[in-house]
Amino acid sequence: MKILLYAGLDVHKETIDIVVYRENERPVYLERRIQNREGSIRKVFGRLLKEGSVVACYEAGCMGYRLQRMLEGMGVESVVVAPGKVPRRARDLIKTDRRDARRLAEQLRAGTLEAIHVPDVEDEATRDYIRSRDDVRLALKKMKQRLQMFVLRYGYVYESTRYWTGRHERWLQSLRFDLPMQKETFEGYYYRIQELKGRLQEMDKRIEQIAMSERYTERVSRLRCLKGIDYLTALAMVCEVGDFRRFGSAEAFMAYLGLIPRERSSGEVRRQGRITKTGNAHLRTLLIESSWHYRYRVAVGKRLREKREGQPAGVIAYADKAMRRLQEKFFHLHMNGKTSTVAVTAVARELAGFIWGMMVGQTA
């Protein structure tokens, strides 16, 4: 009968440390460092597959999922784990690549590792495009700050708190500088801002096209029924989460986003603090931004009605229920002395629950 082998991999750009255990045997079956090249990987795992079934695991990181897909294609069951969720002994003060690979193999065999969701190639490409859009947005924000600080150093003060409106841009264009180098510096900042704004608009149009493609349109259209959620947030949710049913409850999805409170309780004493901020930081940020739309008690507007056109009545009723509940929650928390930031974070947590319910079909 063929044996079962457990392989722990410590993956780096140039090398991979491999440690393999047999099922129910303590001695190490194989320890080796190989080059992180497809030929070397296929050679080692090809030999292991001749011995029996192979299960492999490695920690998620900058190397992505190429290795996982390669191993799965060879017939090796491959697991990717979150580095922060790999159990470590408190007094283990020696860390090497070989020891890391050995620990992964041991814990894989013991069944104590928790696999992360590995997106397919198209979802991963969409996710990376959305995240690159966020990089452009941050670059634009920094460039605007640099220009504002530049003109302030030369004594130009804009007498309003509303920046980057048409009026503000006309004011910027009216500024005059004494030296050519000052003018060139100003123009370098200003035209870079215009370039980034154009790039951001192009990316937003492309994201809308992707969101309405056959692959995503049904799920994205459902999520857009919720107030505060449009193409960007809806598409990010769909392509990063994948199958929402992998979360057994709304609370599990909230925990994945890092929106549940920290807790240190013992005996009769229960202490809760700020949110954990563990899990998917990108989705958490998008969800908190969406939750600012629930600050005021307002009816369904024209824009939201347009987004809901053609959707089932049950989905629209569920979205209306979420809107009423979340608006009331913000109002209640704010009136009881909570800051707007704390109240919006609490709203984001419940909005995550409504999103989970909508995507697993609990709208009836």
VOPAGU-2260 file (C-alpha; in pm, 1 decimal, decimal comma):
REM VOPAGU-2260
SITE   aa  ch    i         X         Y         Z
SITE  MET   A    0       0,0       0,0       0,0
SITE  LYS   A    1     135,2     344,1     -90,3
SITE  ILE   A    2     229,8     572,8     197,8
SITE  LEU   A    3     112,3     925,4     270,5
SITE  LEU   A    4     379,6    1195,4     282,8
SITE  TYR   A    5     358,3    1540,5     444,1
SITE  ALA   A    6     586,7    1811,5     303,8
SITE  GLY   A    7     658,8    2145,1     468,7
SITE  LEU   A    8     807,7    2411,4     242,1
SITE  ASP   A    9     990,1    2729,4     340,7
SITE  VAL   A   10     979,2    2929,7      19,4
SITE  HIS   A   11    1212,7    3212,6     -81,0
SITE  LYS   A   12    1288,5    3385,6    -409,5
SITE  GLU   A   13    1591,9    3168,9    -488,8
SITE  THR   A   14    1552,7    2857,3    -272,0
SITE  ILE   A   15    1297,8    2625,5    -111,6
SITE  ASP   A   16    1370,1    2422,1     201,0
SITE  ILE   A   17    1171,4    2097,1     197,6
SITE  VAL   A   18    1111,1    1870,1     496,4
SITE  VAL   A   19     901,2    1556,0     445,9
SITE  TYR   A   20     749,6    1321,6     704,2
SITE  ARG   A   21     588,2     986,1     649,8
SITE  GLU   A   22     247,8     922,8     801,8
SITE  ASN   A   23     273,9     807,1    1167,3
SITE  GLU   A   24     655,1     801,8    1162,4
SITE  ARG   A   25     870,4    1032,5    1371,7
SITE  PRO   A   26    1201,5    1034,5    1177,5
SITE  VAL   A   27    1231,3    1285,5     894,8
SITE  TYR   A   28    1183,4    1115,5     558,3
SITE  LEU   A   29    1353,6    1386,7     353,4
SITE  GLU   A   30    1532,7    1717,3     420,4
SITE  ARG   A   31    1661,8    1915,4     128,8
SITE  ARG   A   32    1721,2    2266,8      -5,9
SITE  ILE   A   33    1648,4    2310,4    -375,4
SITE  GLN   A   34    1647,5    2597,2    -620,6
SITE  ASN   A   35    1312,0    2771,3    -660,2
SITE  ARG   A   36    1286,7    2666,0   -1022,9
SITE  GLU   A   37    1009,0    2468,4   -1187,9
SITE  GLY   A   38    1243,1    2190,5   -1303,1
SITE  SER   A   39    1387,8    2132,6    -954,1
SITE  ILE   A   40    1043,7    2135,9    -791,3
SITE  ARG   A   41     898,0    1889,0   -1040,4
SITE  LYS   A   42    1194,4    1656,9   -1002,1
SITE  VAL   A   43    1166,2    1633,3    -621,1
SITE  PHE   A   44     788,3    1598,3    -606,7
SITE  GLY   A   45     785,2    1358,2    -899,1
SITE  ARG   A   46    1000,3    1120,8    -691,7
SITE  LEU   A   47     780,6    1169,6    -384,2
SITE  LEU   A   48     467,6    1087,3    -582,7
SITE  LYS   A   49     618,7     752,1    -676,9
SITE  GLU   A   50     626,0     669,8    -303,1
SITE  GLY   A   51     262,0     759,4    -238,4
SITE  SER   A   52      17,8    1047,3    -194,1
SITE  VAL   A   53     172,9    1381,2    -102,4
SITE  VAL   A   54      29,9    1674,7      90,4
SITE  ALA   A   55     238,1    1996,0      92,1
SITE  CYS   A   56     206,0    2333,5     260,7
SITE  TYR   A   57     383,4    2667,2     271,3
SITE  GLU   A   58     321,0    3010,8     417,7
SITE  ALA   A   59     155,6    3282,5     211,0
SITE  GLY   A   60     383,9    3566,8     110,3
SITE  CYS   A   61     529,6    3767,8    -174,2
SITE  MET   A   62     581,7    3452,3    -385,9
SITE  GLY   A   63     207,2    3423,6    -441,7
SITE  TYR   A   64      24,0    3109,9    -550,9
SITE  ARG   A   65     230,7    2995,8    -850,5
SITE  LEU   A   66     387,1    2712,6    -649,4
SITE  GLN   A   67      49,6    2598,5    -515,1
SITE  ARG   A   68     -98,1    2581,0    -864,8
SITE  MET   A   69     204,6    2396,1    -998,8
SITE  LEU   A   70     184,3    2132,8    -723,8
SITE  GLU   A   71    -190,7    2089,4    -765,8
SITE  GLY   A   72    -133,0    2037,6   -1136,8
SITE  MET   A   73     111,1    1756,4   -1053,9
SITE  GLY   A   74    -142,5    1584,2    -829,1
SITE  VAL   A   75       1,1    1707,4    -497,8
SITE  GLU   A   76    -256,6    1837,2    -251,1
SITE  SER   A   77    -122,1    2183,6    -165,6
SITE  VAL   A   78    -219,5    2404,2     126,7
SITE  VAL   A   79    -126,9    2771,8     173,4
SITE  VAL   A   80    -139,6    2897,7     532,4
SITE  ALA   A   81    -137,0    3244,4     686,8
SITE  PRO   A   82     197,4    3309,6     863,3
SITE  GLY   A   83      22,9    3469,5    1160,3
SITE  LYS   A   84    -184,9    3157,4    1222,9
SITE  VAL   A   85      99,3    2904,7    1234,2
SITE  PRO   A   86     133,3    2788,1    1597,2
SITE  ARG   A   87     472,3    2865,6    1750,4
SITE  ARG   A   88     613,1    2765,9    2089,3
SITE  ALA   A   89     683,3    3064,9    2313,2
SITE  ARG   A   90    1030,5    2939,3    2412,0
SITE  ASP   A   91    1142,2    2842,5    2062,9
SITE  LEU   A   92    1416,1    3105,2    2020,1
SITE  ILE   A   93    1593,6    2953,2    1720,5
SITE  LYS   A   94    1457,6    3027,4    1374,0
SITE  THR   A   95    1603,9    2888,3    1052,6
SITE  ASP   A   96    1454,2    2802,5     715,0
SITE  ARG   A   97    1498,3    2430,3     780,4
SITE  ARG   A   98    1329,9    2450,9    1122,9
SITE  ASP   A   99    1041,7    2651,1     973,9
SITE  ALA   A  100     988,9    2385,1     706,1
SITE  ARG   A  101    1003,3    2110,5     968,6
SITE  ARG   A  102     746,8    2285,5    1188,5
SITE  LEU   A  103     509,3    2323,6     893,0
SITE  ALA   A  104     542,7    1952,5     805,0
SITE  GLU   A  105     480,8    1847,6    1165,6
SITE  GLN   A  106     174,3    2066,5    1205,3
SITE  LEU   A  107      40,2    1967,7     864,0
SITE  ARG   A  108      56,8    1603,6     970,9
SITE  ALA   A  109    -106,5    1688,5    1306,1
SITE  GLY   A  110    -389,1    1875,7    1131,5
SITE  THR   A  111    -336,8    2201,7    1323,9
SITE  LEU   A  112    -290,4    2430,9    1022,5
SITE  GLU   A  113    -567,9    2647,7     879,7
SITE  ALA   A  114    -561,3    2693,6     502,4
SITE  ILE   A  115    -632,9    3029,8     344,2
SITE  HIS   A  116    -850,7    3081,5      38,9
SITE  VAL   A  117    -652,9    3062,0    -285,8
SITE  PRO   A  118    -823,8    3260,2    -564,6
SITE  ASP   A  119    -824,9    3135,3    -919,7
SITE  VAL   A  120    -607,3    3311,2   -1175,2
SITE  GLU   A  121    -877,3    3549,5   -1304,6
SITE  ASP   A  122    -995,5    3652,5    -957,0
SITE  GLU   A  123    -635,1    3711,9    -852,7
SITE  ALA   A  124    -572,5    3928,9   -1159,1
SITE  THR   A  125    -886,6    4132,9   -1083,9
SITE  ARG   A  126    -786,5    4167,8    -719,6
SITE  ASP   A  127    -439,3    4293,3    -814,1
SITE  TYR   A  128    -587,5    4547,1   -1058,1
SITE  ILE   A  129    -818,4    4685,4    -787,9
SITE  ARG   A  130    -529,2    4708,0    -542,2
SITE  SER   A  131    -314,6    4886,0    -801,8
SITE  ARG   A  132    -596,7    5139,4    -832,5
SITE  ASP   A  133    -558,9    5201,6    -459,6
SITE  ASP   A  134    -186,0    5262,4    -513,7
SITE  VAL   A  135    -269,0    5528,0    -774,0
SITE  ARG   A  136    -518,2    5689,6    -535,1
SITE  LEU   A  137    -257,7    5707,1    -258,4
SITE  ALA   A  138       2,9    5849,0    -498,3
SITE  LEU   A  139    -247,7    6117,3    -601,7
SITE  LYS   A  140    -318,9    6203,4    -237,7
SITE  LYS   A  141      53,3    6240,3    -158,4
SITE  MET   A  142     116,8    6453,5    -467,4
SITE  LYS   A  143    -166,5    6688,7    -371,7
SITE  GLN   A  144     -18,7    6724,7     -23,3
SITE  ARG   A  145     325,3    6803,2    -168,3
SITE  LEU   A  146     183,6    7073,3    -394,3
SITE  GLN   A  147     -12,9    7231,0    -108,9
SITE  MET   A  148     297,6    7239,4     110,6
SITE  PHE   A  149     502,1    7383,5    -177,8
SITE  VAL   A  150     272,3    7681,9    -240,1
SITE  LEU   A  151     235,1    7738,5     134,7
SITE  ARG   A  152     613,4    7774,4     170,4
SITE  TYR   A  153     598,2    8066,7     -72,9
SITE  GLY   A  154     325,1    8244,6     119,5
SITE  TYR   A  155      21,6    8144,3     -86,0
SITE  VAL   A  156    -269,3    8062,0     147,2
SITE  TYR   A  157    -601,9    7941,9       7,9
SITE  GLU   A  158    -883,0    8098,6     210,0
SITE  SER   A  159   -1114,4    7799,4     223,3
SITE  THR   A  160   -1118,2    7445,9     361,3
SITE  ARG   A  161   -1259,7    7297,1      40,1
SITE  TYR   A  162    -962,5    7190,9    -167,7
SITE  TRP   A  163    -938,2    7049,6    -519,8
SITE  THR   A  164   -1265,0    7197,8    -638,3
SITE  GLY   A  165   -1288,4    7393,9    -963,4
SITE  ARG   A  166   -1239,0    7716,3    -769,5
SITE  HIS   A  167    -929,5    7582,4    -594,6
SITE  GLU   A  168    -772,7    7467,0    -922,0
SITE  ARG   A  169    -834,7    7808,2   -1081,5
SITE  TRP   A  170    -663,6    7965,4    -781,6
SITE  LEU   A  171    -363,5    7736,4    -825,0
SITE  GLN   A  172    -334,0    7826,3   -1193,8
SITE  SER   A  173    -336,7    8198,0   -1106,6
SITE  LEU   A  174     -26,4    8175,5    -884,6
SITE  ARG   A  175     290,3    8346,0    -999,8
SITE  PHE   A  176     650,4    8274,3    -896,5
SITE  ASP   A  177     959,7    8492,8    -913,1
SITE  LEU   A  178    1209,2    8232,5   -1036,5
SITE  PRO   A  179    1181,8    7990,6   -1332,3
SITE  MET   A  180    1285,3    7697,8   -1110,9
SITE  GLN   A  181     993,8    7766,5    -877,3
SITE  LYS   A  182     752,0    7768,1   -1170,6
SITE  GLU   A  183     897,3    7443,5   -1307,4
SITE  THR   A  184     863,1    7275,8    -968,5
SITE  PHE   A  185     502,0    7390,2    -938,7
SITE  GLU   A  186     416,5    7268,2   -1287,7
SITE  GLY   A  187     585,2    6934,5   -1219,9
SITE  TYR   A  188     360,1    6877,9    -921,4
SITE  TYR   A  189      45,9    7016,1   -1084,8
SITE  TYR   A  190      64,6    6823,4   -1410,6
SITE  ARG   A  191     157,4    6504,0   -1228,0
SITE  ILE   A  192    -165,9    6546,7   -1029,7
SITE  GLN   A  193    -364,3    6586,1   -1352,4
SITE  GLU   A  194    -197,5    6275,5   -1494,6
SITE  LEU   A  195    -284,0    6067,5   -1186,0
SITE  LYS   A  196    -642,9    6195,9   -1186,4
SITE  GLY   A  197    -679,9    6087,1   -1547,5
SITE  ARG   A  198    -529,6    5747,5   -1472,9
SITE  LEU   A  199    -768,5    5702,9   -1179,5
SITE  GLN   A  200   -1068,2    5783,8   -1397,6
SITE  GLU   A  201    -953,8    5533,1   -1660,0
SITE  MET   A  202    -911,4    5262,5   -1395,9
SITE  ASP   A  203   -1256,8    5332,6   -1252,5
SITE  LYS   A  204   -1409,5    5287,0   -1597,7
SITE  ARG   A  205   -1218,0    4962,5   -1644,9
SITE  ILE   A  206   -1331,0    4835,0   -1303,6
SITE  GLU   A  207   -1691,3    4908,3   -1401,0
SITE  GLN   A  208   -1645,6    4708,2   -1721,7
SITE  ILE   A  209   -1497,2    4413,7   -1531,3
SITE  ALA   A  210   -1772,6    4428,3   -1270,1
SITE  MET   A  211   -2042,7    4407,2   -1537,0
SITE  SER   A  212   -1876,8    4118,9   -1722,2
SITE  GLU   A  213   -2056,7    3785,1   -1730,9
SITE  ARG   A  214   -1829,6    3640,4   -1461,5
SITE  TYR   A  215   -1915,4    3902,0   -1194,9
SITE  THR   A  216   -2230,8    4092,2   -1294,9
SITE  GLU   A  217   -2487,1    3888,1   -1097,4
SITE  ARG   A  218   -2305,7    3906,2    -762,7
SITE  VAL   A  219   -2188,6    4265,3    -809,4
SITE  SER   A  220   -2540,1    4383,0    -901,2
SITE  ARG   A  221   -2678,3    4226,6    -583,8
SITE  LEU   A  222   -2421,9    4397,3    -363,3
SITE  ARG   A  223   -2482,9    4733,9    -530,0
SITE  CYS   A  224   -2835,0    4726,0    -390,4
SITE  LEU   A  225   -2681,8    4809,0     -52,0
SITE  LYS   A  226   -2638,0    5176,2      23,5
SITE  GLY   A  227   -2276,6    5293,1       2,4
SITE  ILE   A  228   -2158,5    5006,4    -217,8
SITE  ASP   A  229   -2082,6    5053,4    -586,1
SITE  TYR   A  230   -1870,3    4880,7    -849,2
SITE  LEU   A  231   -1533,1    4912,3    -673,9
SITE  THR   A  232   -1632,0    4776,0    -332,0
SITE  ALA   A  233   -1867,9    4513,7    -474,8
SITE  LEU   A  234   -1610,1    4377,0    -718,9
SITE  ALA   A  235   -1338,2    4374,3    -451,6
SITE  MET   A  236   -1566,1    4175,2    -220,9
SITE  VAL   A  237   -1652,7    3922,4    -490,0
SITE  CYS   A  238   -1303,0    3857,0    -623,3
SITE  GLU   A  239   -1121,9    3858,3    -285,4
SITE  VAL   A  240   -1370,0    3649,3     -88,0
SITE  GLY   A  241   -1476,1    3407,5    -359,4
SITE  ASP   A  242   -1729,7    3170,4    -206,6
SITE  PHE   A  243   -1896,1    3341,0      90,3
SITE  ARG   A  244   -2025,7    3002,9     208,3
SITE  ARG   A  245   -1678,4    2914,9     333,7
SITE  PHE   A  246   -1770,2    3132,3     634,1
SITE  GLY   A  247   -2011,1    2943,8     855,6
SITE  SER   A  248   -2174,9    3256,7     997,0
SITE  ALA   A  249   -2188,9    3633,9     963,9
SITE  GLU   A  250   -1967,6    3658,8    1274,4
SITE  ALA   A  251   -1699,0    3449,6    1103,4
SITE  PHE   A  252   -1701,4    3687,4     806,0
SITE  MET   A  253   -1674,2    3986,8    1039,5
SITE  ALA   A  254   -1373,3    3821,5    1204,0
SITE  TYR   A  255   -1214,4    3763,9     862,4
SITE  LEU   A  256   -1234,8    4139,1     802,9
SITE  GLY   A  257   -1090,5    4219,2    1147,2
SITE  LEU   A  258   -1404,1    4406,8    1254,0
SITE  ILE   A  259   -1478,6    4219,3    1575,9
SITE  PRO   A  260   -1362,1    4368,1    1910,6
SITE  ARG   A  261   -1058,6    4241,5    2095,0
SITE  GLU   A  262   -1141,3    4059,5    2416,9
SITE  ARG   A  263    -955,1    3970,6    2736,5
SITE  SER   A  264   -1204,9    3807,6    2969,8
SITE  SER   A  265   -1157,8    3588,8    3272,5
SITE  GLY   A  266   -1408,3    3455,5    3523,0
SITE  GLU   A  267   -1691,8    3702,4    3570,6
SITE  VAL   A  268   -1495,9    3988,9    3415,6
SITE  ARG   A  269   -1537,8    4062,3    3045,9
SITE  ARG   A  270   -1314,5    4321,1    2878,0
SITE  GLN   A  271   -1355,4    4425,7    2515,3
SITE  GLY   A  272   -1141,9    4675,7    2326,1
SITE  ARG   A  273   -1082,5    4804,2    1978,7
SITE  ILE   A  274   -1133,3    4594,0    1667,9
SITE  THR   A  275    -874,8    4323,4    1603,5
SITE  LYS   A  276    -770,4    4453,1    1257,6
SITE  THR   A  277    -666,3    4099,9    1162,6
SITE  GLY   A  278    -756,2    3956,7     825,0
SITE  ASN   A  279    -821,3    4139,1     499,6
SITE  ALA   A  280    -720,0    4504,0     555,7
SITE  HIS   A  281    -810,7    4613,0     201,0
SITE  LEU   A  282   -1172,3    4499,1     228,0
SITE  ARG   A  283   -1199,4    4638,3     580,4
SITE  THR   A  284   -1092,4    4982,4     456,1
SITE  LEU   A  285   -1341,4    4975,0     168,2
SITE  LEU   A  286   -1621,8    4866,6     399,8
SITE  ILE   A  287   -1554,2    5143,3     651,7
SITE  GLU   A  288   -1553,1    5397,9     369,3
SITE  SER   A  289   -1890,5    5262,9     254,5
SITE  SER   A  290   -2029,3    5284,8     608,0
SITE  TRP   A  291   -1994,2    5664,2     618,8
SITE  HIS   A  292   -2301,8    5673,5     391,1
SITE  TYR   A  293   -2517,0    5564,7     686,2
SITE  ARG   A  294   -2455,1    5878,2     895,5
SITE  TYR   A  295   -2791,5    6030,0     809,2
SITE  ARG   A  296   -3145,7    5899,0     806,3
SITE  VAL   A  297   -3248,4    5944,7     444,8
SITE  ALA   A  298   -3482,6    5766,8     208,9
SITE  VAL   A  299   -3377,7    5577,7    -102,0
SITE  GLY   A  300   -3246,0    5831,2    -352,4
SITE  LYS   A  301   -3251,6    5838,5    -730,5
SITE  ARG   A  302   -2899,9    5695,1    -768,2
SITE  LEU   A  303   -2974,6    5399,2    -540,0
SITE  ARG   A  304   -3302,9    5326,8    -720,3
SITE  GLU   A  305   -3114,0    5313,8   -1050,2
SITE  LYS   A  306   -2862,1    5067,8    -904,2
SITE  ARG   A  307   -3147,0    4841,9    -790,6
SITE  GLU   A  308   -3326,2    4821,4   -1124,7
SITE  GLY   A  309   -3393,1    4464,4   -1235,2
SITE  GLN   A  310   -3305,1    4306,3    -900,2
SITE  PRO   A  311   -3537,5    4061,3    -718,0
SITE  ALA   A  312   -3785,6    4213,1    -473,5
SITE  GLY   A  313   -3642,0    4002,9    -189,6
SITE  VAL   A  314   -3292,6    4143,0    -242,2
SITE  ILE   A  315   -3422,4    4502,6    -249,9
SITE  ALA   A  316   -3627,0    4446,6      67,8
SITE  TYR   A  317   -3320,6    4299,6     238,4
SITE  ALA   A  318   -3112,7    4603,3     134,2
SITE  ASP   A  319   -3381,5    4838,2     269,4
SITE  LYS   A  320   -3379,8    4648,6     598,2
SITE  ALA   A  321   -3001,3    4687,4     617,7
SITE  MET   A  322   -3024,6    5059,8     541,7
SITE  ARG   A  323   -3281,6    5126,8     815,5
SITE  ARG   A  324   -3095,1    4918,3    1071,1
SITE  LEU   A  325   -2753,9    5071,4    1001,6
SITE  GLN   A  326   -2880,7    5430,9     994,0
SITE  GLU   A  327   -3050,9    5376,7    1327,8
SITE  LYS   A  328   -2738,3    5214,8    1470,5
SITE  PHE   A  329   -2520,4    5510,2    1378,7
SITE  PHE   A  330   -2773,9    5756,8    1518,8
SITE  HIS   A  331   -2809,3    5561,1    1844,0
SITE  LEU   A  332   -2433,2    5529,0    1900,0
SITE  HIS   A  333   -2361,4    5890,8    1811,1
SITE  MET   A  334   -2636,5    6022,1    2039,5
SITE  ASN   A  335   -2493,0    5813,3    2323,0
SITE  GLY   A  336   -2156,9    5984,6    2305,9
SITE  LYS   A  337   -1961,1    5765,5    2066,2
SITE  THR   A  338   -1739,3    5943,2    1816,5
SITE  SER   A  339   -1830,4    5929,4    1449,3
SITE  THR   A  340   -1531,0    5704,7    1380,9
SITE  VAL   A  341   -1632,6    5449,6    1645,6
SITE  ALA   A  342   -1995,4    5455,8    1529,7
SITE  VAL   A  343   -1897,6    5406,1    1164,0
SITE  THR   A  344   -1673,4    5112,9    1256,5
SITE  ALA   A  345   -1964,7    4950,2    1439,2
SITE  VAL   A  346   -2183,8    5010,4    1134,3
SITE  ALA   A  347   -1916,9    4852,9     911,3
SITE  ARG   A  348   -1921,2    4539,6    1127,8
SITE  GLU   A  349   -2297,3    4497,4    1084,9
SITE  LEU   A  350   -2277,7    4588,9     715,4
SITE  ALA   A  351   -2035,1    4296,8     675,1
SITE  GLY   A  352   -2301,0    4073,7     827,2
SITE  PHE   A  353   -2562,6    4196,3     580,7
SITE  ILE   A  354   -2322,8    4141,5     291,4
SITE  TRP   A  355   -2260,4    3784,0     404,2
SITE  GLY   A  356   -2634,7    3721,0     436,0
SITE  MET   A  357   -2702,5    3859,1      89,2
SITE  MET   A  358   -2428,0    3652,6     -73,9
SITE  VAL   A  359   -2530,2    3322,0      87,8
SITE  GLY   A  360   -2895,5    3371,1      -4,0
SITE  GLN   A  361   -3047,1    3470,1     330,7
SITE  THR   A  362   -3255,6    3751,3     182,8
SITE  ALA   A  363   -3589,9    3572,3     206,6
